Each structure stands twice: as structure tokens, then as C-alpha cells.
Amino acid sequence: MKFSIEIDCTPDEARAFFGMPSVEAFNKKLMEEVQARMTEHVRAMDPDALAKMWMPAGTKAWEQMQEAFLSGFAGPKPGKK
């Protein structure tokens, strides 16, 4: 014998049914704190510092990669096997 039960309820209703606490107030407070900290850090950073953080090697790595691609597409150099 096989049977299934389908329950149509919201997450809040399910939490209340199982006696679990509501985390809505905690989640709201936590997200406000995260947003405040992110805003503070973004205001404190200048674009140059952000670029250095996101690309530690700076543009030098991009230049080296571009040179490697160009040398690969250019084919063998004369006199080299």
C-alpha cells in the first residue's frame, strides 16, 4: 500500500506547526548589519584600492597573458624549430 500526503502551507505556517521559532526578526536585524558594514567599507575604499584587491597582479598579468596569446597565434619564429 502506498499513499502520499500533500500539505500546502507557507514556511511560517510550517514553523509554527512544528513549534519552531520565527527567525524573521533575527534575519532582518542581521541583514541590516551586513548592509551597514558593506556600505561603510565601500565608502572607505577608493577605485584604485578596489582594483588592486580584485586584481592583485594588476594589469601586468593581463599584459603577459595578451603577449602569450599573440605569440601563440603568430606562429613559430624564424630560425626556431
mmCIF file of the N, C-alpha and C atoms, coordinates in Angstrom:
data_MODEL
# 
_entry.id   MODEL 
# 
loop_
_atom_site.group_PDB 
_atom_site.id 
_atom_site.type_symbol 
_atom_site.label_atom_id 
_atom_site.label_alt_id 
_atom_site.label_comp_id 
_atom_site.label_asym_id 
_atom_site.label_entity_id 
_atom_site.label_seq_id 
_atom_site.pdbx_PDB_ins_code 
_atom_site.Cartn_x 
_atom_site.Cartn_y 
_atom_site.Cartn_z 
_atom_site.occupancy 
_atom_site.B_iso_or_equiv 
_atom_site.pdbx_formal_charge 
_atom_site.auth_seq_id 
_atom_site.auth_comp_id 
_atom_site.auth_asym_id 
_atom_site.auth_atom_id 
_atom_site.pdbx_PDB_model_num 
ATOM 1   N N  . MET A 1 1  ? 0.852  -1.161 0.000   1.00 0.00 ? 1  MET A N  1 
ATOM 2   C CA . MET A 1 1  ? 0.000  0.000  0.000   1.00 0.00 ? 1  MET A CA 1 
ATOM 3   C C  . MET A 1 1  ? 0.906  1.235  0.000   1.00 0.00 ? 1  MET A C  1 
ATOM 4   N N  . LYS A 1 2  ? 0.525  2.145  -0.795  1.00 0.00 ? 2  LYS A N  1 
ATOM 5   C CA . LYS A 1 2  ? 1.299  3.386  -0.891  1.00 0.00 ? 2  LYS A CA 1 
ATOM 6   C C  . LYS A 1 2  ? 0.320  4.551  -0.887  1.00 0.00 ? 2  LYS A C  1 
ATOM 7   N N  . PHE A 1 3  ? 0.635  5.559  -0.070  1.00 0.00 ? 3  PHE A N  1 
ATOM 8   C CA . PHE A 1 3  ? -0.189 6.766  -0.076  1.00 0.00 ? 3  PHE A CA 1 
ATOM 9   C C  . PHE A 1 3  ? 0.723  7.964  0.156   1.00 0.00 ? 3  PHE A C  1 
ATOM 10  N N  . SER A 1 4  ? 0.277  9.103  -0.265  1.00 0.00 ? 4  SER A N  1 
ATOM 11  C CA . SER A 1 4  ? 1.047  10.336 -0.078  1.00 0.00 ? 4  SER A CA 1 
ATOM 12  C C  . SER A 1 4  ? 0.132  11.429 0.439   1.00 0.00 ? 4  SER A C  1 
ATOM 13  N N  . ILE A 1 5  ? 0.750  12.341 1.161   1.00 0.00 ? 5  ILE A N  1 
ATOM 14  C CA . ILE A 1 5  ? 0.011  13.471 1.730   1.00 0.00 ? 5  ILE A CA 1 
ATOM 15  C C  . ILE A 1 5  ? 0.662  14.743 1.226   1.00 0.00 ? 5  ILE A C  1 
ATOM 16  N N  . GLU A 1 6  ? -0.116 15.627 0.710   1.00 0.00 ? 6  GLU A N  1 
ATOM 17  C CA . GLU A 1 6  ? 0.392  16.906 0.225   1.00 0.00 ? 6  GLU A CA 1 
ATOM 18  C C  . GLU A 1 6  ? -0.123 18.003 1.149   1.00 0.00 ? 6  GLU A C  1 
ATOM 19  N N  . ILE A 1 7  ? 0.818  18.769 1.697   1.00 0.00 ? 7  ILE A N  1 
ATOM 20  C CA . ILE A 1 7  ? 0.459  19.857 2.610   1.00 0.00 ? 7  ILE A CA 1 
ATOM 21  C C  . ILE A 1 7  ? 0.819  21.178 1.938   1.00 0.00 ? 7  ILE A C  1 
ATOM 22  N N  . ASP A 1 8  ? -0.154 22.036 1.836   1.00 0.00 ? 8  ASP A N  1 
ATOM 23  C CA . ASP A 1 8  ? 0.049  23.334 1.209   1.00 0.00 ? 8  ASP A CA 1 
ATOM 24  C C  . ASP A 1 8  ? 0.069  24.397 2.313   1.00 0.00 ? 8  ASP A C  1 
ATOM 25  N N  . CYS A 1 9  ? 1.297  24.865 2.646   1.00 0.00 ? 9  CYS A N  1 
ATOM 26  C CA . CYS A 1 9  ? 1.409  25.897 3.671   1.00 0.00 ? 9  CYS A CA 1 
ATOM 27  C C  . CYS A 1 9  ? 2.658  26.730 3.411   1.00 0.00 ? 9  CYS A C  1 
ATOM 28  N N  . THR A 1 10 ? 2.702  27.864 4.038   1.00 0.00 ? 10 THR A N  1 
ATOM 29  C CA . THR A 1 10 ? 3.869  28.737 3.902   1.00 0.00 ? 10 THR A CA 1 
ATOM 30  C C  . THR A 1 10 ? 4.952  28.283 4.877   1.00 0.00 ? 10 THR A C  1 
ATOM 31  N N  . PRO A 1 11 ? 6.198  28.713 4.678   1.00 0.00 ? 11 PRO A N  1 
ATOM 32  C CA . PRO A 1 11 ? 7.252  28.363 5.635   1.00 0.00 ? 11 PRO A CA 1 
ATOM 33  C C  . PRO A 1 11 ? 6.929  28.820 7.059   1.00 0.00 ? 11 PRO A C  1 
ATOM 34  N N  . ASP A 1 12 ? 6.313  29.984 7.196   1.00 0.00 ? 12 ASP A N  1 
ATOM 35  C CA . ASP A 1 12 ? 5.943  30.468 8.530   1.00 0.00 ? 12 ASP A CA 1 
ATOM 36  C C  . ASP A 1 12 ? 4.916  29.549 9.189   1.00 0.00 ? 12 ASP A C  1 
ATOM 37  N N  . GLU A 1 13 ? 3.940  29.094 8.407   1.00 0.00 ? 13 GLU A N  1 
ATOM 38  C CA . GLU A 1 13 ? 2.934  28.182 8.941   1.00 0.00 ? 13 GLU A CA 1 
ATOM 39  C C  . GLU A 1 13 ? 3.560  26.843 9.337   1.00 0.00 ? 13 GLU A C  1 
ATOM 40  N N  . ALA A 1 14 ? 4.500  26.357 8.558   1.00 0.00 ? 14 ALA A N  1 
ATOM 41  C CA . ALA A 1 14 ? 5.172  25.092 8.876   1.00 0.00 ? 14 ALA A CA 1 
ATOM 42  C C  . ALA A 1 14 ? 5.993  25.238 10.155  1.00 0.00 ? 14 ALA A C  1 
ATOM 43  N N  . ARG A 1 15 ? 6.704  26.352 10.294  1.00 0.00 ? 15 ARG A N  1 
ATOM 44  C CA . ARG A 1 15 ? 7.488  26.595 11.518  1.00 0.00 ? 15 ARG A CA 1 
ATOM 45  C C  . ARG A 1 15 ? 6.577  26.622 12.746  1.00 0.00 ? 15 ARG A C  1 
ATOM 46  N N  . ALA A 1 16 ? 5.470  27.312 12.619  1.00 0.00 ? 16 ALA A N  1 
ATOM 47  C CA . ALA A 1 16 ? 4.544  27.406 13.748  1.00 0.00 ? 16 ALA A CA 1 
ATOM 48  C C  . ALA A 1 16 ? 3.958  26.034 14.082  1.00 0.00 ? 16 ALA A C  1 
ATOM 49  N N  . PHE A 1 17 ? 3.634  25.238 13.070  1.00 0.00 ? 17 PHE A N  1 
ATOM 50  C CA . PHE A 1 17 ? 3.058  23.912 13.288  1.00 0.00 ? 17 PHE A CA 1 
ATOM 51  C C  . PHE A 1 17 ? 4.030  23.002 14.040  1.00 0.00 ? 17 PHE A C  1 
ATOM 52  N N  . PHE A 1 18 ? 5.316  23.063 13.667  1.00 0.00 ? 18 PHE A N  1 
ATOM 53  C CA . PHE A 1 18 ? 6.318  22.218 14.319  1.00 0.00 ? 18 PHE A CA 1 
ATOM 54  C C  . PHE A 1 18 ? 6.886  22.844 15.593  1.00 0.00 ? 18 PHE A C  1 
ATOM 55  N N  . GLY A 1 19 ? 6.413  24.032 15.967  1.00 0.00 ? 19 GLY A N  1 
ATOM 56  C CA . GLY A 1 19 ? 6.845  24.664 17.203  1.00 0.00 ? 19 GLY A CA 1 
ATOM 57  C C  . GLY A 1 19 ? 8.219  25.316 17.108  1.00 0.00 ? 19 GLY A C  1 
ATOM 58  N N  . MET A 1 20 ? 8.665  25.593 15.909  1.00 0.00 ? 20 MET A N  1 
ATOM 59  C CA . MET A 1 20 ? 9.962  26.239 15.732  1.00 0.00 ? 20 MET A CA 1 
ATOM 60  C C  . MET A 1 20 ? 9.797  27.749 15.831  1.00 0.00 ? 20 MET A C  1 
ATOM 61  N N  . PRO A 1 21 ? 10.812 28.450 16.308  1.00 0.00 ? 21 PRO A N  1 
ATOM 62  C CA . PRO A 1 21 ? 10.694 29.903 16.461  1.00 0.00 ? 21 PRO A CA 1 
ATOM 63  C C  . PRO A 1 21 ? 10.756 30.622 15.113  1.00 0.00 ? 21 PRO A C  1 
ATOM 64  N N  . SER A 1 22 ? 10.176 31.770 15.074  1.00 0.00 ? 22 SER A N  1 
ATOM 65  C CA . SER A 1 22 ? 10.239 32.608 13.880  1.00 0.00 ? 22 SER A CA 1 
ATOM 66  C C  . SER A 1 22 ? 11.597 33.305 13.855  1.00 0.00 ? 22 SER A C  1 
ATOM 67  N N  . VAL A 1 23 ? 12.272 33.247 12.720  1.00 0.00 ? 23 VAL A N  1 
ATOM 68  C CA . VAL A 1 23 ? 13.597 33.847 12.590  1.00 0.00 ? 23 VAL A CA 1 
ATOM 69  C C  . VAL A 1 23 ? 13.549 35.139 11.775  1.00 0.00 ? 23 VAL A C  1 
ATOM 70  N N  . GLU A 1 24 ? 12.362 35.619 11.504  1.00 0.00 ? 24 GLU A N  1 
ATOM 71  C CA . GLU A 1 24 ? 12.204 36.801 10.665  1.00 0.00 ? 24 GLU A CA 1 
ATOM 72  C C  . GLU A 1 24 ? 12.868 38.037 11.275  1.00 0.00 ? 24 GLU A C  1 
ATOM 73  N N  . ALA A 1 25 ? 12.651 38.277 12.556  1.00 0.00 ? 25 ALA A N  1 
ATOM 74  C CA . ALA A 1 25 ? 13.232 39.451 13.208  1.00 0.00 ? 25 ALA A CA 1 
ATOM 75  C C  . ALA A 1 25 ? 14.757 39.346 13.257  1.00 0.00 ? 25 ALA A C  1 
ATOM 76  N N  . PHE A 1 26 ? 15.268 38.152 13.560  1.00 0.00 ? 26 PHE A N  1 
ATOM 77  C CA . PHE A 1 26 ? 16.717 37.935 13.593  1.00 0.00 ? 26 PHE A CA 1 
ATOM 78  C C  . PHE A 1 26 ? 17.327 38.145 12.208  1.00 0.00 ? 26 PHE A C  1 
ATOM 79  N N  . ASN A 1 27 ? 16.688 37.577 11.191  1.00 0.00 ? 27 ASN A N  1 
ATOM 80  C CA . ASN A 1 27 ? 17.184 37.710 9.825   1.00 0.00 ? 27 ASN A CA 1 
ATOM 81  C C  . ASN A 1 27 ? 17.181 39.167 9.375   1.00 0.00 ? 27 ASN A C  1 
ATOM 82  N N  . LYS A 1 28 ? 16.141 39.896 9.713   1.00 0.00 ? 28 LYS A N  1 
ATOM 83  C CA . LYS A 1 28 ? 16.055 41.309 9.328   1.00 0.00 ? 28 LYS A CA 1 
ATOM 84  C C  . LYS A 1 28 ? 17.175 42.110 9.981   1.00 0.00 ? 28 LYS A C  1 
ATOM 85  N N  . LYS A 1 29 ? 17.410 41.894 11.270  1.00 0.00 ? 29 LYS A N  1 
ATOM 86  C CA . LYS A 1 29 ? 18.464 42.599 12.001  1.00 0.00 ? 29 LYS A CA 1 
ATOM 87  C C  . LYS A 1 29 ? 19.841 42.252 11.433  1.00 0.00 ? 29 LYS A C  1 
ATOM 88  N N  . LEU A 1 30 ? 20.050 40.976 11.143  1.00 0.00 ? 30 LEU A N  1 
ATOM 89  C CA . LEU A 1 30 ? 21.325 40.529 10.587  1.00 0.00 ? 30 LEU A CA 1 
ATOM 90  C C  . LEU A 1 30 ? 21.585 41.165 9.223   1.00 0.00 ? 30 LEU A C  1 
ATOM 91  N N  . MET A 1 31 ? 20.593 41.206 8.371   1.00 0.00 ? 31 MET A N  1 
ATOM 92  C CA . MET A 1 31 ? 20.757 41.789 7.038   1.00 0.00 ? 31 MET A CA 1 
ATOM 93  C C  . MET A 1 31 ? 20.997 43.293 7.116   1.00 0.00 ? 31 MET A C  1 
ATOM 94  N N  . GLU A 1 32 ? 20.371 43.971 8.068   1.00 0.00 ? 32 GLU A N  1 
ATOM 95  C CA . GLU A 1 32 ? 20.629 45.402 8.254   1.00 0.00 ? 32 GLU A CA 1 
ATOM 96  C C  . GLU A 1 32 ? 22.087 45.629 8.642   1.00 0.00 ? 32 GLU A C  1 
ATOM 97  N N  . GLU A 1 33 ? 22.606 44.786 9.523   1.00 0.00 ? 33 GLU A N  1 
ATOM 98  C CA . GLU A 1 33 ? 24.002 44.892 9.961   1.00 0.00 ? 33 GLU A CA 1 
ATOM 99  C C  . GLU A 1 33 ? 24.970 44.627 8.805   1.00 0.00 ? 33 GLU A C  1 
ATOM 100 N N  . VAL A 1 34 ? 24.688 43.605 8.018   1.00 0.00 ? 34 VAL A N  1 
ATOM 101 C CA . VAL A 1 34 ? 25.537 43.281 6.862   1.00 0.00 ? 34 VAL A CA 1 
ATOM 102 C C  . VAL A 1 34 ? 25.530 44.435 5.870   1.00 0.00 ? 34 VAL A C  1 
ATOM 103 N N  . GLN A 1 35 ? 24.356 44.981 5.598   1.00 0.00 ? 35 GLN A N  1 
ATOM 104 C CA . GLN A 1 35 ? 24.245 46.090 4.659   1.00 0.00 ? 35 GLN A CA 1 
ATOM 105 C C  . GLN A 1 35 ? 24.997 47.313 5.170   1.00 0.00 ? 35 GLN A C  1 
ATOM 106 N N  . ALA A 1 36 ? 24.888 47.608 6.457   1.00 0.00 ? 36 ALA A N  1 
ATOM 107 C CA . ALA A 1 36 ? 25.588 48.765 7.029   1.00 0.00 ? 36 ALA A CA 1 
ATOM 108 C C  . ALA A 1 36 ? 27.106 48.590 6.918   1.00 0.00 ? 36 ALA A C  1 
ATOM 109 N N  . ARG A 1 37 ? 27.599 47.400 7.222   1.00 0.00 ? 37 ARG A N  1 
ATOM 110 C CA . ARG A 1 37 ? 29.045 47.156 7.133   1.00 0.00 ? 37 ARG A CA 1 
ATOM 111 C C  . ARG A 1 37 ? 29.541 47.237 5.697   1.00 0.00 ? 37 ARG A C  1 
ATOM 112 N N  . MET A 1 38 ? 28.780 46.669 4.763   1.00 0.00 ? 38 MET A N  1 
ATOM 113 C CA . MET A 1 38 ? 29.190 46.724 3.353   1.00 0.00 ? 38 MET A CA 1 
ATOM 114 C C  . MET A 1 38 ? 29.219 48.161 2.855   1.00 0.00 ? 38 MET A C  1 
ATOM 115 N N  . THR A 1 39 ? 28.209 48.937 3.205   1.00 0.00 ? 39 THR A N  1 
ATOM 116 C CA . THR A 1 39 ? 28.158 50.330 2.791   1.00 0.00 ? 39 THR A CA 1 
ATOM 117 C C  . THR A 1 39 ? 29.338 51.102 3.363   1.00 0.00 ? 39 THR A C  1 
ATOM 118 N N  . GLU A 1 40 ? 29.671 50.842 4.618   1.00 0.00 ? 40 GLU A N  1 
ATOM 119 C CA . GLU A 1 40 ? 30.805 51.515 5.263   1.00 0.00 ? 40 GLU A CA 1 
ATOM 120 C C  . GLU A 1 40 ? 32.115 51.185 4.552   1.00 0.00 ? 40 GLU A C  1 
ATOM 121 N N  . HIS A 1 41 ? 32.310 49.924 4.214   1.00 0.00 ? 41 HIS A N  1 
ATOM 122 C CA . HIS A 1 41 ? 33.553 49.519 3.554   1.00 0.00 ? 41 HIS A CA 1 
ATOM 123 C C  . HIS A 1 41 ? 33.652 50.046 2.125   1.00 0.00 ? 41 HIS A C  1 
ATOM 124 N N  . VAL A 1 42 ? 32.534 50.075 1.423   1.00 0.00 ? 42 VAL A N  1 
ATOM 125 C CA . VAL A 1 42 ? 32.554 50.588 0.049   1.00 0.00 ? 42 VAL A CA 1 
ATOM 126 C C  . VAL A 1 42 ? 32.863 52.080 0.036   1.00 0.00 ? 42 VAL A C  1 
ATOM 127 N N  . ARG A 1 43 ? 32.311 52.820 0.985   1.00 0.00 ? 43 ARG A N  1 
ATOM 128 C CA . ARG A 1 43 ? 32.586 54.260 1.049   1.00 0.00 ? 43 ARG A CA 1 
ATOM 129 C C  . ARG A 1 43 ? 34.046 54.532 1.390   1.00 0.00 ? 43 ARG A C  1 
ATOM 130 N N  . ALA A 1 44 ? 34.646 53.650 2.189   1.00 0.00 ? 44 ALA A N  1 
ATOM 131 C CA . ALA A 1 44 ? 36.027 53.859 2.625   1.00 0.00 ? 44 ALA A CA 1 
ATOM 132 C C  . ALA A 1 44 ? 37.041 53.518 1.535   1.00 0.00 ? 44 ALA A C  1 
ATOM 133 N N  . MET A 1 45 ? 36.642 52.716 0.565   1.00 0.00 ? 45 MET A N  1 
ATOM 134 C CA . MET A 1 45 ? 37.596 52.295 -0.464  1.00 0.00 ? 45 MET A CA 1 
ATOM 135 C C  . MET A 1 45 ? 37.515 53.190 -1.689  1.00 0.00 ? 45 MET A C  1 
ATOM 136 N N  . ASP A 1 46 ? 38.666 53.474 -2.239  1.00 0.00 ? 46 ASP A N  1 
ATOM 137 C CA . ASP A 1 46 ? 38.704 54.224 -3.486  1.00 0.00 ? 46 ASP A CA 1 
ATOM 138 C C  . ASP A 1 46 ? 38.816 53.227 -4.642  1.00 0.00 ? 46 ASP A C  1 
ATOM 139 N N  . PRO A 1 47 ? 38.513 53.653 -5.862  1.00 0.00 ? 47 PRO A N  1 
ATOM 140 C CA . PRO A 1 47 ? 38.532 52.733 -7.004  1.00 0.00 ? 47 PRO A CA 1 
ATOM 141 C C  . PRO A 1 47 ? 39.888 52.046 -7.208  1.00 0.00 ? 47 PRO A C  1 
ATOM 142 N N  . ASP A 1 48 ? 40.977 52.759 -6.957  1.00 0.00 ? 48 ASP A N  1 
ATOM 143 C CA . ASP A 1 48 ? 42.302 52.167 -7.127  1.00 0.00 ? 48 ASP A CA 1 
ATOM 144 C C  . ASP A 1 48 ? 42.510 51.012 -6.152  1.00 0.00 ? 48 ASP A C  1 
ATOM 145 N N  . ALA A 1 49 ? 42.086 51.188 -4.908  1.00 0.00 ? 49 ALA A N  1 
ATOM 146 C CA . ALA A 1 49 ? 42.220 50.120 -3.912  1.00 0.00 ? 49 ALA A CA 1 
ATOM 147 C C  . ALA A 1 49 ? 41.350 48.920 -4.284  1.00 0.00 ? 49 ALA A C  1 
ATOM 148 N N  . LEU A 1 50 ? 40.149 49.163 -4.803  1.00 0.00 ? 50 LEU A N  1 
ATOM 149 C CA . LEU A 1 50 ? 39.290 48.067 -5.234  1.00 0.00 ? 50 LEU A CA 1 
ATOM 150 C C  . LEU A 1 50 ? 39.923 47.290 -6.380  1.00 0.00 ? 50 LEU A C  1 
ATOM 151 N N  . ALA A 1 51 ? 40.488 48.003 -7.350  1.00 0.00 ? 51 ALA A N  1 
ATOM 152 C CA . ALA A 1 51 ? 41.130 47.342 -8.483  1.00 0.00 ? 51 ALA A CA 1 
ATOM 153 C C  . ALA A 1 51 ? 42.310 46.492 -8.012  1.00 0.00 ? 51 ALA A C  1 
ATOM 154 N N  . LYS A 1 52 ? 43.082 46.994 -7.069  1.00 0.00 ? 52 LYS A N  1 
ATOM 155 C CA . LYS A 1 52 ? 44.214 46.227 -6.550  1.00 0.00 ? 52 LYS A CA 1 
ATOM 156 C C  . LYS A 1 52 ? 43.738 45.000 -5.776  1.00 0.00 ? 52 LYS A C  1 
ATOM 157 N N  . MET A 1 53 ? 42.616 45.122 -5.084  1.00 0.00 ? 53 MET A N  1 
ATOM 158 C CA . MET A 1 53 ? 42.093 43.992 -4.321  1.00 0.00 ? 53 MET A CA 1 
ATOM 159 C C  . MET A 1 53 ? 41.547 42.916 -5.258  1.00 0.00 ? 53 MET A C  1 
ATOM 160 N N  . TRP A 1 54 ? 40.830 43.323 -6.308  1.00 0.00 ? 54 TRP A N  1 
ATOM 161 C CA . TRP A 1 54 ? 40.225 42.364 -7.218  1.00 0.00 ? 54 TRP A CA 1 
ATOM 162 C C  . TRP A 1 54 ? 41.241 41.752 -8.176  1.00 0.00 ? 54 TRP A C  1 
ATOM 163 N N  . MET A 1 55 ? 42.248 42.515 -8.563  1.00 0.00 ? 55 MET A N  1 
ATOM 164 C CA . MET A 1 55 ? 43.293 42.028 -9.460  1.00 0.00 ? 55 MET A CA 1 
ATOM 165 C C  . MET A 1 55 ? 44.643 42.269 -8.796  1.00 0.00 ? 55 MET A C  1 
ATOM 166 N N  . PRO A 1 56 ? 45.066 41.367 -7.911  1.00 0.00 ? 56 PRO A N  1 
ATOM 167 C CA . PRO A 1 56 ? 46.303 41.596 -7.166  1.00 0.00 ? 56 PRO A CA 1 
ATOM 168 C C  . PRO A 1 56 ? 47.518 41.831 -8.056  1.00 0.00 ? 56 PRO A C  1 
ATOM 169 N N  . ALA A 1 57 ? 47.597 41.158 -9.177  1.00 0.00 ? 57 ALA A N  1 
ATOM 170 C CA . ALA A 1 57 ? 48.751 41.333 -10.054 1.00 0.00 ? 57 ALA A CA 1 
ATOM 171 C C  . ALA A 1 57 ? 48.621 42.591 -10.906 1.00 0.00 ? 57 ALA A C  1 
ATOM 172 N N  . GLY A 1 58 ? 47.476 43.224 -10.842 1.00 0.00 ? 58 GLY A N  1 
ATOM 173 C CA . GLY A 1 58 ? 47.256 44.439 -11.624 1.00 0.00 ? 58 GLY A CA 1 
ATOM 174 C C  . GLY A 1 58 ? 47.149 44.131 -13.101 1.00 0.00 ? 58 GLY A C  1 
ATOM 175 N N  . THR A 1 59 ? 47.489 45.102 -13.899 1.00 0.00 ? 59 THR A N  1 
ATOM 176 C CA . THR A 1 59 ? 47.375 44.926 -15.341 1.00 0.00 ? 59 THR A CA 1 
ATOM 177 C C  . THR A 1 59 ? 48.555 44.170 -15.923 1.00 0.00 ? 59 THR A C  1 
ATOM 178 N N  . LYS A 1 60 ? 49.598 43.970 -15.141 1.00 0.00 ? 60 LYS A N  1 
ATOM 179 C CA . LYS A 1 60 ? 50.780 43.259 -15.642 1.00 0.00 ? 60 LYS A CA 1 
ATOM 180 C C  . LYS A 1 60 ? 50.411 41.835 -16.049 1.00 0.00 ? 60 LYS A C  1 
ATOM 181 N N  . ALA A 1 61 ? 49.578 41.173 -15.269 1.00 0.00 ? 61 ALA A N  1 
ATOM 182 C CA . ALA A 1 61 ? 49.162 39.810 -15.600 1.00 0.00 ? 61 ALA A CA 1 
ATOM 183 C C  . ALA A 1 61 ? 48.378 39.785 -16.907 1.00 0.00 ? 61 ALA A C  1 
ATOM 184 N N  . TRP A 1 62 ? 47.522 40.791 -17.104 1.00 0.00 ? 62 TRP A N  1 
ATOM 185 C CA . TRP A 1 62 ? 46.760 40.853 -18.354 1.00 0.00 ? 62 TRP A CA 1 
ATOM 186 C C  . TRP A 1 62 ? 47.693 41.080 -19.541 1.00 0.00 ? 62 TRP A C  1 
ATOM 187 N N  . GLU A 1 63 ? 48.685 41.915 -19.365 1.00 0.00 ? 63 GLU A N  1 
ATOM 188 C CA . GLU A 1 63 ? 49.640 42.164 -20.448 1.00 0.00 ? 63 GLU A CA 1 
ATOM 189 C C  . GLU A 1 63 ? 50.413 40.899 -20.786 1.00 0.00 ? 63 GLU A C  1 
ATOM 190 N N  . GLN A 1 64 ? 50.838 40.147 -19.766 1.00 0.00 ? 64 GLN A N  1 
ATOM 191 C CA . GLN A 1 64 ? 51.571 38.911 -20.010 1.00 0.00 ? 64 GLN A CA 1 
ATOM 192 C C  . GLN A 1 64 ? 50.691 37.884 -20.715 1.00 0.00 ? 64 GLN A C  1 
ATOM 193 N N  . MET A 1 65 ? 49.418 37.794 -20.321 1.00 0.00 ? 65 MET A N  1 
ATOM 194 C CA . MET A 1 65 ? 48.513 36.862 -20.972 1.00 0.00 ? 65 MET A CA 1 
ATOM 195 C C  . MET A 1 65 ? 48.295 37.252 -22.433 1.00 0.00 ? 65 MET A C  1 
ATOM 196 N N  . GLN A 1 66 ? 48.152 38.552 -22.683 1.00 0.00 ? 66 GLN A N  1 
ATOM 197 C CA . GLN A 1 66 ? 47.963 39.026 -24.049 1.00 0.00 ? 66 GLN A CA 1 
ATOM 198 C C  . GLN A 1 66 ? 49.192 38.714 -24.893 1.00 0.00 ? 66 GLN A C  1 
ATOM 199 N N  . GLU A 1 67 ? 50.391 38.932 -24.358 1.00 0.00 ? 67 GLU A N  1 
ATOM 200 C CA . GLU A 1 67 ? 51.616 38.613 -25.086 1.00 0.00 ? 67 GLU A CA 1 
ATOM 201 C C  . GLU A 1 67 ? 51.708 37.121 -25.383 1.00 0.00 ? 67 GLU A C  1 
ATOM 202 N N  . ALA A 1 68 ? 51.298 36.285 -24.440 1.00 0.00 ? 68 ALA A N  1 
ATOM 203 C CA . ALA A 1 68 ? 51.337 34.841 -24.650 1.00 0.00 ? 68 ALA A CA 1 
ATOM 204 C C  . ALA A 1 68 ? 50.384 34.432 -25.776 1.00 0.00 ? 68 ALA A C  1 
ATOM 205 N N  . PHE A 1 69 ? 49.181 35.011 -25.788 1.00 0.00 ? 69 PHE A N  1 
ATOM 206 C CA . PHE A 1 69 ? 48.239 34.704 -26.860 1.00 0.00 ? 69 PHE A CA 1 
ATOM 207 C C  . PHE A 1 69 ? 48.765 35.179 -28.211 1.00 0.00 ? 69 PHE A C  1 
ATOM 208 N N  . LEU A 1 70 ? 49.281 36.379 -28.244 1.00 0.00 ? 70 LEU A N  1 
ATOM 209 C CA . LEU A 1 70 ? 49.789 36.912 -29.509 1.00 0.00 ? 70 LEU A CA 1 
ATOM 210 C C  . LEU A 1 70 ? 50.953 36.079 -30.026 1.00 0.00 ? 70 LEU A C  1 
ATOM 211 N N  . SER A 1 71 ? 51.848 35.668 -29.146 1.00 0.00 ? 71 SER A N  1 
ATOM 212 C CA . SER A 1 71 ? 52.976 34.863 -29.601 1.00 0.00 ? 71 SER A CA 1 
ATOM 213 C C  . SER A 1 71 ? 52.505 33.487 -30.060 1.00 0.00 ? 71 SER A C  1 
ATOM 214 N N  . GLY A 1 72 ? 51.453 32.966 -29.450 1.00 0.00 ? 72 GLY A N  1 
ATOM 215 C CA . GLY A 1 72 ? 50.912 31.672 -29.859 1.00 0.00 ? 72 GLY A CA 1 
ATOM 216 C C  . GLY A 1 72 ? 50.234 31.732 -31.207 1.00 0.00 ? 72 GLY A C  1 
ATOM 217 N N  . PHE A 1 73 ? 49.542 32.830 -31.489 1.00 0.00 ? 73 PHE A N  1 
ATOM 218 C CA . PHE A 1 73 ? 48.853 32.971 -32.768 1.00 0.00 ? 73 PHE A CA 1 
ATOM 219 C C  . PHE A 1 73 ? 49.783 33.406 -33.892 1.00 0.00 ? 73 PHE A C  1 
ATOM 220 N N  . ALA A 1 74 ? 50.903 33.973 -33.550 1.00 0.00 ? 74 ALA A N  1 
ATOM 221 C CA . ALA A 1 74 ? 51.825 34.468 -34.582 1.00 0.00 ? 74 ALA A CA 1 
ATOM 222 C C  . ALA A 1 74 ? 52.550 33.316 -35.267 1.00 0.00 ? 74 ALA A C  1 
ATOM 223 N N  . GLY A 1 75 ? 52.559 32.160 -34.667 1.00 0.00 ? 75 GLY A N  1 
ATOM 224 C CA . GLY A 1 75 ? 53.248 31.023 -35.268 1.00 0.00 ? 75 GLY A CA 1 
ATOM 225 C C  . GLY A 1 75 ? 54.693 30.979 -34.842 1.00 0.00 ? 75 GLY A C  1 
ATOM 226 N N  . PRO A 1 76 ? 55.419 30.009 -35.370 1.00 0.00 ? 76 PRO A N  1 
ATOM 227 C CA . PRO A 1 76 ? 56.832 29.880 -34.967 1.00 0.00 ? 76 PRO A CA 1 
ATOM 228 C C  . PRO A 1 76 ? 57.664 31.040 -35.468 1.00 0.00 ? 76 PRO A C  1 
ATOM 229 N N  . LYS A 1 77 ? 58.659 31.397 -34.676 1.00 0.00 ? 77 LYS A N  1 
ATOM 230 C CA . LYS A 1 77 ? 59.554 32.492 -35.083 1.00 0.00 ? 77 LYS A CA 1 
ATOM 231 C C  . LYS A 1 77 ? 60.579 31.956 -36.063 1.00 0.00 ? 77 LYS A C  1 
ATOM 232 N N  . PRO A 1 78 ? 61.016 32.781 -36.997 1.00 0.00 ? 78 PRO A N  1 
ATOM 233 C CA . PRO A 1 78 ? 62.003 32.307 -37.970 1.00 0.00 ? 78 PRO A CA 1 
ATOM 234 C C  . PRO A 1 78 ? 63.293 31.842 -37.272 1.00 0.00 ? 78 PRO A C  1 
ATOM 235 N N  . GLY A 1 79 ? 63.831 30.733 -37.720 1.00 0.00 ? 79 GLY A N  1 
ATOM 236 C CA . GLY A 1 79 ? 65.071 30.227 -37.168 1.00 0.00 ? 79 GLY A CA 1 
ATOM 237 C C  . GLY A 1 79 ? 64.878 29.297 -35.998 1.00 0.00 ? 79 GLY A C  1 
ATOM 238 N N  . LYS A 1 80 ? 63.650 29.135 -35.483 1.00 0.00 ? 80 LYS A N  1 
ATOM 239 C CA . LYS A 1 80 ? 63.396 28.252 -34.341 1.00 0.00 ? 80 LYS A CA 1 
ATOM 240 C C  . LYS A 1 80 ? 62.595 27.051 -34.827 1.00 0.00 ? 80 LYS A C  1 
ATOM 241 N N  . LYS A 1 81 ? 62.899 25.910 -34.266 1.00 0.00 ? 81 LYS A N  1 
ATOM 242 C CA . LYS A 1 81 ? 62.153 24.707 -34.627 1.00 0.00 ? 81 LYS A CA 1 
ATOM 243 C C  . LYS A 1 81 ? 61.292 24.262 -33.477 1.00 0.00 ? 81 LYS A C  1 
# 
